[in-house]
Amino acid sequence: MVRSVRHVDAVGTQSARMKAAWLLTGAVTVPLVLSAALSAQTLPLPALPHEAPADAGPGSPNAGPAPGVGATGVPAQTRPRPWEYGIGLGAGWDSNIDFLVPDGPSGTVLSPRGSLARVFLGPKGQLRLGGTGSWVGYPHQKDLGRYYADVSLDGSYRSSRNTTWRANASYGLGYTDSSPILADQGVLLPLAKTQTLSGALGVTRNLGPRTSLRIDGRIYRTEFDQGGGDPIGLVNGQSLRGTAGLERRLGVRDTVALQYSLEGALGRELPVAATGGSAQYYLTHYGSLQWSHLLSPRHGFLLEAGGSYTPEAIQSGLERSESFFGGVSYNRRVGQSSATLFARREVTPAFGLGVSRLDNRFGLSASIPMGHAWTLRVTGTHVMPETPAGAAFTYSTPDEAAVALGRRLGRHFEMSSEARYRRRSASGTLPEIEGFQAGLFLSLVSPRGGQGSSTGAGRSPSAR
């Protein structure tokens, strides 16, 4: 089934530009209904030769690239279990439940959660269908309880020796504190109900022994239901993006790529006199050159440099149309241990705010086995938007960090302690807001699901 994305008519040259965007992105997004987990905008990583850890099934933090796909786009040789499951129950504390004011309501948390996934394997590809759900309850503030649910698919298919297809899709019901799109965009919002839809489709075609062409397209959409409780006024967000890249291997360790992307993002409603009061799309062009270098088969770095151009800078909320685009990323994988570091500067749509921002983003993620039964996972991001004169909440600086320590108890159980910290800096008349969540979970997990991978370990009690 294919759901078409409703096109919002524009006027004058805007209409012609949007037609061009639809031609570019539609070719690769039409077959999609839902969407999932590509990194928010762009986070290229150096491709490491694929390893096959013993417990690296899909969903495991050790699984590396998308299920069934090695770092080079070739289907992996790991054979995951056909069924994955997890059921967990946890209790903890939330210091700022609605994340709206500095001294918001706090309280103890009770949270059951679960997940179920089915993996289909074939000689040329793999498909993973999954679903997760959880409920967060506050015994002393029952009216603040909430639920989270999402369904997703992830797959790859090698249609020929030189062509590999990949796709992912997801649909989620939840709140702003659990949206992966908002987290990747560096947007920390007050607690509000959300519906998140995302989809991606891509193909890699080998043009020769050292040259390949990669084409990707994706759609993101987030809708907000504020219930009259948010004075900021959140704006539904949507973006369509198409990317084409030409890659050339220079040797065993070095690869260069030339990449171009075109993105159409939905902005705030413009004055009635100009558009009839409807929201309008605006375009951003991205072009860059990438160089990837492997220091060894286990770790490497990638440098990217280029520029972005947004013709409708005023409508998008940017100070200028042209900006530097690029950054550096580092990837390391040794057995079951993995780590990623990155620093990037790019124009990114900010869903909920109705604008795009020029962001400087820094982040890390790591999964570190500690002996036979223990695993430590750490993630953190810091976003520094470049603030135009007179901007307020839209350009506050967000920080997020999470840590989880899990211990496997036999073949089917796991105990994990999890914590999450969020901070939004003061901006304009709005004060700084912080929130801390921590909890302890006991989970029943599938034998090879990885520590905490089946029940969402690594997120706070209220993050699911």
C-alpha positions as CSV (number, residue, x, y, z in Angstrom):
1,M,0.0,0.0,0.0
2,V,1.2,3.5,-0.9
3,R,0.1,6.6,0.8
4,S,0.8,9.7,-1.2
5,V,2.0,12.8,0.5
6,R,-0.4,15.7,0.0
7,H,1.2,18.4,-2.0
8,V,0.6,21.9,-0.7
9,D,0.1,24.2,-3.6
10,A,2.4,27.2,-3.8
11,V,2.4,30.2,-6.1
12,G,4.7,31.7,-8.7
13,T,8.2,30.3,-8.9
14,Q,7.7,28.3,-5.6
15,S,5.3,26.0,-7.5
16,A,7.8,25.3,-10.2
17,R,10.5,24.6,-7.6
18,M,8.3,22.2,-5.7
19,K,7.5,20.3,-8.9
20,A,11.3,19.8,-9.3
21,A,11.6,18.5,-5.8
22,W,8.8,16.1,-6.3
23,L,10.4,14.8,-9.5
24,L,13.6,14.2,-7.7
25,T,12.3,12.7,-4.4
26,G,9.2,11.0,-5.8
27,A,11.2,8.5,-7.9
28,V,12.6,6.9,-4.7
29,T,9.9,7.6,-2.1
30,V,6.7,6.7,-3.9
31,P,6.8,3.0,-2.9
32,L,7.0,3.9,0.8
33,V,4.2,4.2,3.3
34,L,6.1,4.6,6.6
35,S,9.6,5.4,7.4
36,A,12.3,4.7,9.8
37,A,15.7,5.1,11.0
38,L,18.0,6.9,8.7
39,S,20.0,9.4,10.7
40,A,18.1,12.7,10.9
41,Q,19.8,14.5,8.1
42,T,23.2,13.1,7.1
43,L,25.7,11.3,9.1
44,P,28.1,9.5,6.8
45,L,30.5,7.0,8.4
46,P,33.5,5.2,7.1
47,A,32.6,1.7,5.9
48,L,34.4,-1.0,7.8
49,P,34.8,-4.6,6.6
50,H,31.8,-6.4,8.0
51,E,32.3,-8.6,11.0
52,A,29.9,-11.2,12.3
53,P,29.8,-11.2,16.1
54,A,28.2,-14.3,17.6
55,D,25.3,-12.4,19.1
56,A,24.9,-9.6,16.5
57,G,21.3,-10.2,15.4
58,P,19.2,-7.4,14.0
59,G,18.3,-5.0,16.7
60,S,21.5,-5.7,18.6
61,P,23.8,-2.7,19.3
62,N,26.5,-4.8,17.7
63,A,24.7,-5.4,14.4
64,G,26.5,-2.7,12.6
65,P,24.8,-1.6,9.3
66,A,21.1,-2.2,8.5
67,P,19.9,-5.7,9.0
68,G,21.2,-8.1,6.4
69,V,23.6,-5.5,4.9
70,G,27.3,-5.3,5.4
71,A,29.1,-2.0,5.6
72,T,29.8,-2.1,1.9
73,G,26.2,-2.8,1.0
74,V,26.7,-6.5,0.5
75,P,24.3,-8.8,2.4
76,A,25.9,-10.0,5.6
77,Q,26.6,-13.6,6.5
78,T,25.1,-13.5,10.0
79,R,22.0,-15.6,10.5
80,P,19.7,-14.0,13.0
81,R,16.9,-15.9,14.9
82,P,13.6,-15.9,13.1
83,W,11.8,-14.5,16.2
84,E,13.0,-11.8,18.6
85,Y,11.1,-10.8,21.7
86,G,11.5,-8.9,24.9
87,I,9.3,-8.1,27.9
88,G,10.4,-5.8,30.6
89,L,9.3,-4.0,33.8
90,G,11.0,-1.1,35.4
91,A,10.8,1.5,38.1
92,G,12.6,4.8,38.4
93,W,12.4,8.6,38.8
94,D,11.7,11.5,36.5
95,S,12.8,15.0,37.7
96,N,10.9,17.1,35.1
97,I,8.0,15.2,33.5
98,D,6.6,17.6,31.0
99,F,9.9,19.5,30.3
100,L,8.0,22.8,30.0
101,V,9.3,24.9,33.0
102,P,12.5,24.6,35.1
103,D,10.7,23.3,38.2
104,G,8.1,21.1,36.5
105,P,6.4,18.2,38.2
106,S,8.5,15.2,39.2
107,G,7.8,11.7,40.5
108,T,8.4,8.0,40.6
109,V,7.9,6.0,37.4
110,L,6.5,2.5,36.7
111,S,7.0,1.3,33.1
112,P,6.2,-2.0,31.5
113,R,7.5,-2.4,27.9
114,G,7.8,-5.1,25.2
115,S,8.8,-5.8,21.7
116,L,8.3,-8.5,19.1
117,A,10.1,-9.0,15.7
118,R,10.0,-11.5,12.9
119,V,13.0,-11.9,10.6
120,F,12.6,-13.4,7.1
121,L,15.7,-14.6,5.3
122,G,16.2,-15.4,1.7
123,P,19.1,-16.2,-0.6
124,K,19.3,-12.6,-1.8
125,G,18.0,-10.5,1.1
126,Q,16.4,-10.1,4.5
127,L,13.3,-8.5,5.9
128,R,12.7,-7.6,9.5
129,L,9.2,-6.7,10.8
130,G,9.0,-5.4,14.4
131,G,6.9,-3.6,16.9
132,T,7.4,-2.1,20.3
133,G,5.2,-0.7,23.0
134,S,5.4,0.7,26.5
135,W,3.4,2.6,29.1
136,V,4.8,5.1,31.5
137,G,2.8,5.7,34.7
138,Y,3.3,8.0,37.7
139,P,1.6,6.5,40.8
140,H,1.3,9.9,42.5
141,Q,0.3,11.8,39.3
142,K,-1.9,9.5,37.4
143,D,-3.1,12.1,34.9
144,L,0.5,12.4,33.5
145,G,0.7,8.7,32.4
146,R,1.3,8.0,28.7
147,Y,1.9,5.3,26.2
148,Y,4.3,4.7,23.3
149,A,4.0,2.3,20.3
150,D,5.6,1.9,16.9
151,V,5.9,-0.6,14.1
152,S,8.7,-0.8,11.6
153,L,10.3,-2.8,8.8
154,D,13.9,-3.0,7.6
155,G,15.1,-4.9,4.6
156,S,17.7,-5.4,1.9
157,Y,17.6,-7.2,-1.4
158,R,20.4,-8.0,-3.9
159,S,18.6,-8.1,-7.2
160,S,21.8,-8.8,-9.1
161,R,25.5,-9.2,-8.6
162,N,26.0,-5.5,-8.9
163,T,22.8,-4.1,-7.5
164,T,21.6,-4.0,-3.9
165,W,18.3,-2.4,-2.7
166,R,17.6,-1.3,0.9
167,A,14.4,0.1,2.5
168,N,13.1,0.9,6.0
169,A,9.9,2.2,7.3
170,S,8.2,3.1,10.6
171,Y,5.2,4.6,12.2
172,G,5.0,5.7,15.8
173,L,2.6,7.0,18.3
174,G,4.1,8.7,21.4
175,Y,5.5,12.0,22.7
176,T,8.2,14.4,21.8
177,D,10.6,12.9,24.3
178,S,10.8,9.6,22.3
179,S,10.9,10.8,18.7
180,P,14.2,9.7,17.0
181,I,13.7,12.4,14.3
182,L,13.5,15.2,16.8
183,A,16.5,13.8,18.7
184,D,18.6,13.7,15.5
185,Q,17.5,17.2,14.6
186,G,18.6,18.5,18.0
187,V,15.1,19.7,18.9
188,L,14.1,19.5,22.6
189,L,10.4,20.3,22.9
190,P,7.9,20.4,25.8
191,L,6.0,17.2,26.2
192,A,3.4,16.8,23.5
193,K,1.7,13.9,21.7
194,T,3.3,13.0,18.4
195,Q,2.6,10.8,15.3
196,T,5.8,10.1,13.5
197,L,6.0,8.7,9.9
198,S,9.2,8.0,8.1
199,G,10.3,6.0,5.1
200,A,13.5,5.5,3.1
201,L,14.5,3.6,-0.1
202,G,17.9,3.3,-1.6
203,V,19.9,1.4,-4.2
204,T,23.6,0.9,-4.8
205,R,24.8,0.0,-8.3
206,N,28.4,-1.1,-8.9
207,L,29.5,0.5,-12.1
208,G,32.9,-1.2,-12.1
209,P,35.4,-3.0,-9.8
210,R,36.1,0.4,-8.0
211,T,33.1,2.6,-8.8
212,S,29.6,2.6,-7.5
213,L,26.5,4.8,-7.7
214,R,24.3,5.3,-4.7
215,I,20.7,6.8,-4.8
216,D,18.6,7.3,-1.7
217,G,15.3,9.0,-1.0
218,R,13.4,9.5,2.2
219,I,10.3,11.2,3.8
220,Y,9.9,12.4,7.4
221,R,6.7,13.7,8.9
222,T,5.9,14.5,12.6
223,E,2.5,15.8,13.7
224,F,1.9,17.3,17.1
225,D,-1.2,17.3,19.4
226,Q,-0.5,19.9,22.0
227,G,-3.9,19.8,23.8
228,G,-3.7,23.5,24.5
229,G,-0.9,23.0,27.0
230,D,2.1,24.5,25.1
231,P,2.5,28.2,24.8
232,I,5.2,27.9,22.1
233,G,2.9,26.7,19.4
234,L,4.4,23.6,17.7
235,V,4.3,23.3,13.9
236,N,3.8,20.0,12.1
237,G,7.0,19.1,10.2
238,Q,7.6,17.3,7.0
239,S,10.6,17.0,4.6
240,L,11.4,15.0,1.4
241,R,15.0,14.4,0.5
242,G,16.7,12.8,-2.5
243,T,20.4,12.0,-2.6
244,A,22.7,10.8,-5.4
245,G,26.4,9.9,-4.8
246,L,29.2,8.6,-7.0
247,E,31.9,6.7,-5.1
248,R,35.3,5.6,-6.2
249,R,37.8,3.4,-4.3
250,L,41.3,4.6,-4.6
251,G,42.8,1.6,-2.8
252,V,42.3,-0.8,0.0
253,R,42.1,2.0,2.6
254,D,40.9,5.1,0.7
255,T,37.5,6.0,-0.9
256,V,36.3,9.3,-2.3
257,A,32.7,10.2,-3.2
258,L,30.9,13.1,-4.8
259,Q,27.4,13.7,-3.4
260,Y,24.4,15.9,-4.1
261,S,21.1,16.2,-2.2
262,L,17.9,18.2,-2.6
263,E,15.4,18.6,0.2
264,G,12.0,20.2,0.4
265,A,10.9,21.1,3.9
266,L,7.5,22.4,5.2
267,G,7.7,25.8,6.9
268,R,5.3,27.9,9.0
269,E,2.2,29.3,7.5
270,L,2.8,32.5,5.5
271,P,0.5,35.6,5.4
272,V,-2.9,35.0,3.8
273,A,-2.2,37.7,1.2
274,A,0.7,35.7,-0.1
275,T,-0.4,32.1,0.1
276,G,-4.0,31.9,1.3
277,G,-2.7,31.1,4.8
278,S,-1.3,27.6,4.0
279,A,2.2,26.3,4.9
280,Q,4.7,26.3,2.1
281,Y,7.7,24.1,1.1
282,Y,11.1,25.6,0.7
283,L,14.2,23.9,-0.9
284,T,17.7,23.4,0.2
285,H,20.5,22.1,-2.1
286,Y,23.5,20.2,-0.6
287,G,26.7,19.3,-2.4
288,S,29.9,17.8,-1.0
289,L,33.0,15.8,-1.5
290,Q,33.8,12.9,0.9
291,W,37.0,11.2,1.7
292,S,37.0,8.0,3.8
293,H,40.2,6.5,5.1
294,L,40.6,3.2,7.0
295,L,43.3,3.3,9.7
296,S,42.8,-0.5,10.0
297,P,40.0,-2.9,9.2
298,R,38.6,-2.1,12.6
299,H,38.5,1.7,12.5
300,G,38.6,4.7,10.2
301,F,37.5,8.3,9.7
302,L,35.5,10.2,7.0
303,L,35.9,13.9,6.1
304,E,33.2,15.8,4.2
305,A,33.3,19.3,2.9
306,G,30.9,21.2,0.7
307,G,28.1,23.8,0.7
308,S,24.3,24.2,1.0
309,Y,22.1,26.7,-0.7
310,T,18.5,27.7,0.4
311,P,16.9,30.1,-2.0
312,E,14.1,31.1,0.3
313,A,16.3,31.9,3.3
314,I,13.8,34.3,4.9
315,Q,11.0,31.8,4.8
316,S,13.2,29.0,6.2
317,G,14.4,31.2,9.1
318,L,18.0,31.3,8.0
319,E,20.1,34.5,8.0
320,R,21.7,33.7,4.6
321,S,21.2,31.4,1.7
322,E,24.7,29.9,1.5
323,S,26.4,27.9,4.2
324,F,29.3,25.5,4.7
325,F,28.2,21.9,4.8
326,G,30.3,19.0,6.1
327,G,32.2,17.5,9.1
328,V,34.2,14.6,10.3
329,S,33.2,11.2,11.7
330,Y,35.1,8.3,13.2
331,N,33.9,4.7,13.4
332,R,35.5,1.8,15.3
333,R,34.3,-1.8,15.7
334,V,36.2,-4.5,17.4
335,G,34.3,-7.8,17.9
336,Q,31.2,-6.9,20.0
337,S,32.5,-3.4,20.9
338,S,31.7,-0.4,18.8
339,A,32.1,3.4,18.9
340,T,31.2,6.4,16.8
341,L,32.2,10.0,17.1
342,F,31.1,12.9,14.9
343,A,31.1,16.7,14.4
344,R,29.0,18.3,11.7
345,R,27.8,21.6,10.5
346,E,24.7,21.7,8.3
347,V,21.3,23.3,7.6
348,T,18.7,21.0,9.2
349,P,14.9,21.3,9.4
350,A,13.6,21.7,13.0
351,F,10.3,20.0,13.2
352,G,7.9,21.6,15.6
353,L,9.5,25.0,15.1
354,G,8.6,25.5,11.4
355,V,12.1,26.6,10.3
356,S,15.5,25.3,9.4
357,R,18.6,26.0,11.5
358,L,22.3,26.1,10.7
359,D,23.5,23.7,13.4
360,N,26.9,22.6,14.7
361,R,26.3,19.1,15.9
362,F,28.6,16.9,18.1
363,G,27.9,13.4,19.2
364,L,29.2,10.0,20.3
365,S,27.8,6.5,20.8
366,A,29.5,3.4,22.2
367,S,28.7,-0.1,23.1
368,I,31.3,-1.7,25.3
369,P,31.2,-5.3,26.6
370,M,32.6,-5.7,30.1
371,G,33.4,-9.3,30.6
372,H,31.1,-12.1,29.6
373,A,27.8,-10.8,31.0
374,W,28.0,-7.0,31.3
375,T,27.5,-4.4,28.6
376,L,27.9,-0.6,28.9
377,R,26.2,1.7,26.4
378,V,26.7,5.5,26.2
379,T,25.3,8.1,23.9
380,G,25.5,11.9,23.9
381,T,24.8,14.9,21.6
382,H,25.4,18.6,21.8
383,V,23.9,21.0,19.2
384,M,24.9,24.6,18.8
385,P,22.5,26.5,16.4
386,E,23.9,29.6,14.9
387,T,21.5,32.2,16.1
388,P,20.1,35.0,13.9
389,A,19.6,38.4,15.6
390,G,16.4,38.5,17.6
391,A,15.8,34.8,17.7
392,A,14.3,33.2,20.8
393,F,13.3,29.6,21.7
394,T,13.9,28.4,18.2
395,Y,17.7,28.7,18.7
396,S,18.2,27.4,22.2
397,T,21.1,25.0,22.6
398,P,20.0,21.4,23.4
399,D,22.1,18.6,25.1
400,E,21.2,15.0,25.6
401,A,23.1,12.1,27.2
402,A,22.1,8.5,28.1
403,V,23.9,5.6,29.7
404,A,22.8,2.0,30.3
405,L,24.6,-0.8,32.1
406,G,23.1,-4.2,31.5
407,R,23.9,-7.6,32.9
408,R,22.7,-10.8,31.3
409,L,21.2,-13.2,33.8
410,G,21.4,-16.6,32.2
411,R,20.1,-17.2,28.7
412,H,16.7,-15.4,28.9
413,F,16.9,-12.6,31.4
414,E,18.7,-9.2,31.8
415,M,18.9,-6.6,34.5
416,S,19.7,-3.1,33.4
417,S,20.2,0.3,35.0
418,E,19.4,3.3,32.7
419,A,19.8,7.0,33.0
420,R,19.1,10.0,30.7
421,Y,19.8,13.7,31.0
422,R,18.3,16.5,28.9
423,R,19.0,20.2,28.9
424,R,17.7,23.2,26.9
425,S,19.6,26.4,27.3
426,A,18.1,29.7,28.2
427,S,17.0,31.8,25.1
428,G,15.3,35.1,24.9
429,T,12.7,35.3,27.7
430,L,12.7,31.5,28.2
431,P,14.8,30.1,31.1
432,E,17.1,27.1,31.0
433,I,15.3,23.7,31.5
434,E,16.8,20.4,32.7
435,G,15.5,17.0,33.2
436,F,17.0,13.7,34.6
437,Q,15.5,10.3,34.4
438,A,16.8,7.0,35.9
439,G,15.4,3.5,36.3
440,L,16.1,-0.1,36.9
441,F,14.6,-2.8,34.6
442,L,14.2,-6.5,34.6
443,S,13.6,-8.0,31.2
444,L,12.9,-11.4,29.6
445,V,14.7,-11.3,26.2
446,S,15.3,-13.7,23.3
447,P,18.5,-15.7,23.7
448,R,20.5,-13.9,21.0
449,G,18.8,-10.5,21.1
450,G,21.8,-8.8,22.7
451,Q,21.7,-7.2,26.1
452,G,18.8,-4.9,26.3
453,S,18.3,-4.9,22.5
454,S,14.8,-6.3,22.6
455,T,13.2,-4.2,25.2
456,G,14.7,-0.8,24.5
457,A,17.5,-0.8,27.1
458,G,19.5,2.3,27.0
459,R,16.5,4.6,27.1
460,S,15.1,6.1,30.3
461,P,11.9,4.9,31.9
462,S,9.9,7.6,30.1
463,A,11.7,7.6,26.8
464,R,9.7,4.8,25.3
